[in-house]
Amino acid sequence: MLALTIWSLWTARHHLTRAMRTAFARSPRWSDPDTPLPYRLALAGLAVSFLGMVGFCLLAGCRVWFSAALASAIVAYYYLWARLRAEAGLGYLFFPVEIESVFMRSLGRRAFGTRDIIALVSTRWATFAGGGDTFEVCTGSVLESFKIADSGAIAKRRLAAAMLAGFLLSLAVGSYVLMRGFYHYGYFRTYVGAGSAWAWSWQTRYDGARILERLSSTEGPDPNAILAMALGALVTLLLGLLRLRFLWWPFHPLGYVAANTWGMYYYYMPFLVGWILSSLVVHYGGLKLYRRTIPLAVGLVVGDMVNPTLWALASLVSLGRV
């Protein structure tokens, strides 16, 4: 995951360099009217958000290096998650290794203070990347929406304003619905609190035991884990390099990451069927038939999304009457 983040940043280096020049430039020739946000505002938002996360950890009693490392890891994971969503539609897959495990296996227990461990475990709600269980769903949806705007000639700044309004509305309504349900029924009587398959339920039930386990550990860095992560990074960078150098190279590093994530055994068959159908359409019908079948594929996706949305609304209405 970390190597793929580095590869993604490297492939975007020219754009990022131009964005930085535009953000700090005073000359009118450096402008960014077609971006969702002015680069200067986006850079300021990134700085404020990053410092806010570091400050949160410092207030929790963590050391400076740990606070900066944890905030950097979260930003890297969320950035890559957005890339996975926008470029490959893999937003429902889980990351193969969580940030907590990366830190503990690479550095060992002795590298962290007591409050570092407590913060690392307690903030798992923000670092558990995958499956739409944490805030990464917002970063992925935003970048995916802007990618759609590129194809549909949609004004990005108007879209950004609409998404911000939708986010604030969802935050207000969602907070009210959740809190009302928790106070009325009790947290562990709700689906989120009682469901053993939900990350929130695990977080609530097992945080104390996990913190105690980490604090009681005397293990140092894990050489096998370090070797495994290094080899995974090497393969990822090699696939990325081959992808950039040879147009005929068929294997993408995103596929290598997806193949090693939880849940892939659920999705390998739909992926295979989709690839076979797409290949047959392109091979026998060419671009013309491919374009004619796009509405069918989009309709299947939209229908799959509308169905649970309608049931969620029906459940909300029925619970409100009760």
ZALO-706723 format. One line per field, with one value per residue (C-alpha): x, y, z; residue in one letter. Coordinates in steps of 0.1 Angstrom, whole numbers, plus 5000, padded with zeros to 4 digits. Example, Ala and Ser with C-alpha at 12.3 -4.5 7.8 and 13.67 -1.06 7.14 Angstrom:
<lumzas>
u 5123, 5137
v 4955, 4989
w 5078, 5071
code A, S
</lumzas>
This chain:
<lumzas>
u 5000, 5028, 5047, 5016, 5012, 5047, 5042, 5009, 5027, 5055, 5032, 5015, 5047, 5043, 5008, 5016, 5046, 5024, 4998, 5024, 5037, 5001, 4994, 5024, 5025, 5015, 5017, 4983, 4996, 4994, 4957, 4935, 4899, 4890, 4899, 4873, 4891, 4918, 4951, 4960, 4928, 4933, 4969, 4958, 4931, 4956, 4980, 4952, 4938, 4972, 4982, 4948, 4954, 4989, 4975, 4948, 4975, 4997, 4967, 4963, 4998, 5015, 5051, 5057, 5073, 5045, 5018, 5034, 5039, 5003, 4988, 5011, 5000, 4963, 4967, 4987, 4961, 4932, 4949, 4955, 4919, 4906, 4929, 4916, 4880, 4885, 4908, 4897, 4864, 4879, 4864, 4848, 4880, 4899, 4935, 4957, 4974, 4961, 4983, 4984, 4999, 5024, 5037, 5039, 5054, 5080, 5092, 5081, 5065, 5095, 5094, 5061, 5051, 5020, 4999, 5011, 4997, 4964, 4960, 4970, 4943, 4916, 4918, 4912, 4878, 4899, 4926, 4906, 4906, 4883, 4848, 4833, 4836, 4856, 4859, 4878, 4844, 4842, 4876, 4870, 4835, 4848, 4876, 4853, 4827, 4853, 4865, 4829, 4828, 4857, 4838, 4805, 4817, 4803, 4815, 4837, 4835, 4797, 4799, 4823, 4798, 4770, 4790, 4799, 4763, 4754, 4781, 4770, 4733, 4743, 4764, 4735, 4709, 4731, 4743, 4706, 4695, 4724, 4722, 4684, 4687, 4715, 4697, 4663, 4674, 4709, 4740, 4743, 4706, 4712, 4724, 4757, 4765, 4752, 4764, 4796, 4805, 4807, 4841, 4823, 4812, 4847, 4860, 4837, 4839, 4876, 4896, 4904, 4917, 4937, 4953, 4963, 4977, 4998, 5010, 5019, 5039, 5077, 5082, 5106, 5105, 5093, 5119, 5095, 5069, 5095, 5108, 5072, 5063, 5096, 5090, 5054, 5067, 5093, 5068, 5044, 5071, 5083, 5047, 5043, 5075, 5067, 5032, 5048, 5075, 5056, 5022, 5016, 5022, 4989, 4994, 4986, 4999, 4964, 4955, 4983, 4971, 4934, 4944, 4959, 4930, 4902, 4870, 4886, 4874, 4838, 4845, 4869, 4840, 4821, 4855, 4861, 4826, 4828, 4862, 4850, 4819, 4838, 4864, 4838, 4819, 4851, 4864, 4833, 4814, 4842, 4838, 4803, 4788, 4808, 4793, 4758, 4762, 4775, 4739, 4732, 4762, 4754, 4718, 4729, 4752, 4725, 4699, 4721, 4727, 4691, 4677, 4695, 4689, 4651, 4651, 4671, 4645, 4617, 4634, 4639, 4602, 4590, 4613, 4601, 4565, 4574
v 5000, 5024, 5016, 5022, 5056, 5065, 5053, 5073, 5105, 5099, 5096, 5128, 5147, 5171, 5180, 5184, 5206, 5229, 5229, 5240, 5268, 5280, 5280, 5302, 5323, 5359, 5362, 5361, 5336, 5309, 5302, 5273, 5282, 5246, 5229, 5220, 5243, 5269, 5252, 5277, 5270, 5232, 5234, 5255, 5230, 5201, 5219, 5228, 5193, 5177, 5200, 5193, 5155, 5161, 5184, 5158, 5132, 5157, 5165, 5128, 5127, 5112, 5121, 5144, 5119, 5094, 5121, 5131, 5095, 5085, 5116, 5109, 5073, 5082, 5108, 5083, 5055, 5079, 5093, 5058, 5047, 5076, 5066, 5030, 5042, 5067, 5047, 5011, 5011, 4991, 5011, 4981, 4962, 4962, 4972, 4941, 4955, 4981, 5011, 4997, 4964, 4983, 5003, 4975, 4949, 4973, 4990, 4967, 4975, 4993, 5021, 5034, 5050, 5040, 5069, 5062, 5027, 5039, 5065, 5040, 5015, 5040, 5058, 5026, 5041, 5065, 5041, 5010, 5016, 4996, 4986, 5020, 5016, 5048, 5083, 5070, 5066, 5104, 5108, 5081, 5094, 5129, 5120, 5096, 5124, 5147, 5120, 5117, 5155, 5154, 5131, 5149, 5184, 5193, 5225, 5212, 5242, 5240, 5203, 5209, 5233, 5208, 5180, 5202, 5211, 5174, 5164, 5190, 5179, 5142, 5150, 5168, 5142, 5112, 5125, 5130, 5096, 5078, 5096, 5092, 5055, 5050, 5069, 5053, 5017, 5016, 5012, 4974, 4970, 4988, 4969, 4988, 4980, 4944, 4933, 4913, 4919, 4957, 4974, 4997, 4967, 4953, 4987, 4991, 4956, 4948, 4981, 4975, 4940, 4951, 4980, 4956, 4931, 4958, 4972, 4938, 4928, 4928, 4919, 4939, 4945, 4914, 4906, 4883, 4911, 4936, 4913, 4906, 4943, 4951, 4923, 4935, 4970, 4959, 4939, 4969, 4993, 4969, 4965, 5003, 5008, 4982, 4998, 5032, 5019, 4994, 5000, 4963, 4954, 4940, 4938, 4969, 4973, 4980, 4945, 4932, 4950, 4940, 4903, 4903, 4920, 4906, 4900, 4892, 4857, 4872, 4893, 4873, 4856, 4889, 4904, 4874, 4875, 4912, 4909, 4881, 4900, 4932, 4914, 4897, 4929, 4947, 4918, 4911, 4944, 4969, 5004, 5009, 4979, 4987, 5022, 5007, 4983, 5010, 5020, 4984, 4982, 5016, 5005, 4974, 4994, 5021, 4995, 4977, 5010, 5022, 4990, 4992, 5030, 5025, 4998, 5021, 5049, 5024, 5012, 5048, 5056, 5025, 5030, 5067, 5055, 5030
w 5000, 5009, 4978, 4957, 4974, 4964, 4929, 4926, 4938, 4914, 4884, 4895, 4902, 4872, 4881, 4918, 4910, 4889, 4916, 4942, 4918, 4913, 4950, 4958, 4926, 4924, 4886, 4868, 4843, 4871, 4874, 4883, 4872, 4863, 4896, 4922, 4947, 4942, 4948, 4975, 4994, 4990, 5002, 5032, 5040, 5039, 5062, 5087, 5087, 5091, 5119, 5135, 5135, 5149, 5176, 5185, 5192, 5211, 5233, 5239, 5253, 5223, 5213, 5184, 5160, 5166, 5161, 5128, 5117, 5125, 5107, 5077, 5075, 5076, 5049, 5027, 5032, 5025, 4994, 4980, 4989, 4968, 4939, 4942, 4940, 4911, 4889, 4895, 4914, 4942, 4970, 4987, 4993, 5026, 5030, 5035, 5066, 5090, 5102, 5137, 5125, 5102, 5131, 5157, 5134, 5119, 5151, 5179, 5212, 5228, 5202, 5215, 5248, 5267, 5254, 5219, 5221, 5236, 5209, 5181, 5192, 5202, 5168, 5149, 5138, 5117, 5105, 5097, 5060, 5039, 5030, 5037, 5074, 5080, 5066, 5036, 5019, 5016, 5001, 4976, 4967, 4962, 4938, 4920, 4915, 4901, 4877, 4865, 4862, 4838, 4815, 4818, 4814, 4848, 4865, 4893, 4916, 4916, 4921, 4951, 4966, 4962, 4977, 5007, 5013, 5010, 5035, 5060, 5057, 5060, 5090, 5108, 5099, 5105, 5139, 5149, 5137, 5153, 5187, 5188, 5182, 5207, 5235, 5227, 5222, 5237, 5217, 5219, 5209, 5176, 5145, 5145, 5181, 5182, 5148, 5152, 5116, 5120, 5128, 5152, 5173, 5174, 5183, 5213, 5226, 5223, 5226, 5262, 5257, 5226, 5244, 5273, 5248, 5232, 5265, 5278, 5248, 5249, 5212, 5191, 5153, 5133, 5107, 5088, 5086, 5075, 5048, 5036, 5034, 5016, 4990, 4985, 4980, 4955, 4934, 4935, 4923, 4896, 4883, 4883, 4864, 4838, 4834, 4827, 4803, 4782, 4766, 4761, 4798, 4810, 4848, 4869, 4905, 4916, 4906, 4927, 4957, 4952, 4948, 4983, 5002, 5023, 5004, 4970, 4972, 4971, 4940, 4918, 4899, 4891, 4880, 4858, 4843, 4837, 4820, 4798, 4787, 4781, 4761, 4740, 4733, 4722, 4702, 4682, 4683, 4685, 4700, 4686, 4704, 4735, 4737, 4732, 4762, 4786, 4796, 4805, 4828, 4844, 4849, 4867, 4890, 4897, 4904, 4928, 4947, 4946, 4961, 4995, 4996, 4993, 5020, 5043, 5038, 5044, 5076, 5088, 5082, 5100, 5130, 5132, 5135, 5162
code M, L, A, L, T, I, W, S, L, W, T, A, R, H, H, L, T, R, A, M, R, T, A, F, A, R, S, P, R, W, S, D, P, D, T, P, L, P, Y, R, L, A, L, A, G, L, A, V, S, F, L, G, M, V, G, F, C, L, L, A, G, C, R, V, W, F, S, A, A, L, A, S, A, I, V, A, Y, Y, Y, L, W, A, R, L, R, A, E, A, G, L, G, Y, L, F, F, P, V, E, I, E, S, V, F, M, R, S, L, G, R, R, A, F, G, T, R, D, I, I, A, L, V, S, T, R, W, A, T, F, A, G, G, G, D, T, F, E, V, C, T, G, S, V, L, E, S, F, K, I, A, D, S, G, A, I, A, K, R, R, L, A, A, A, M, L, A, G, F, L, L, S, L, A, V, G, S, Y, V, L, M, R, G, F, Y, H, Y, G, Y, F, R, T, Y, V, G, A, G, S, A, W, A, W, S, W, Q, T, R, Y, D, G, A, R, I, L, E, R, L, S, S, T, E, G, P, D, P, N, A, I, L, A, M, A, L, G, A, L, V, T, L, L, L, G, L, L, R, L, R, F, L, W, W, P, F, H, P, L, G, Y, V, A, A, N, T, W, G, M, Y, Y, Y, Y, M, P, F, L, V, G, W, I, L, S, S, L, V, V, H, Y, G, G, L, K, L, Y, R, R, T, I, P, L, A, V, G, L, V, V, G, D, M, V, N, P, T, L, W, A, L, A, S, L, V, S, L, G, R, V
</lumzas>
